Amino acid sequence: MATSEPPPTHLKILQRDWAHPDAEFLRRLQREEINAVFGLDNGGEPGTPPSAADISVFLVAYLVPSNSDHGPAPAAAAASSSPLPIACGALRVLPRGDDIPGDVEVKRMENGWMRVVLETGNLLAAAIRFYQREGYLPVEKFGAYRDNEASLCFGKVLE
């Protein structure tokens, strides 16, 4: 008896509103995971919790079924052809020392983001492995994370 293999997939990253249902779903899962790993019941955010008011860009990564090497599968190809949200990330600009407001800087960057810095928890092994695999290097802790023993900060210059 032949086994049916799942259809091949590709990754698609889309910018979404903070309140998009997929964004809300993934943020809830993230909070649940962090609470479980750190034994917290409040989300455990050591810094200012991200919100729609201070996020410049919110991204959601989807697994999208592919039609072999010909790109996305036609909508009628299978019931499982809906994109599956699997990861998210919020980008907010950190103010520079000369107090230029972050969003003004974003608008000045005609070619996009130049550098990304991030914080993750020291017990989130999968996140740490992911950042290291993707070329992020440890950087000095910043802002509200500076004195937090559970925080690790990474950075990457975008090419």
Helices and strands as residue ranges (DSSP letters): E 9-15, H 21-38, E 57-65, E 84-91, H 102-108, E 115-121, H 125-133, E 137-138, G 143-145, E 151-157
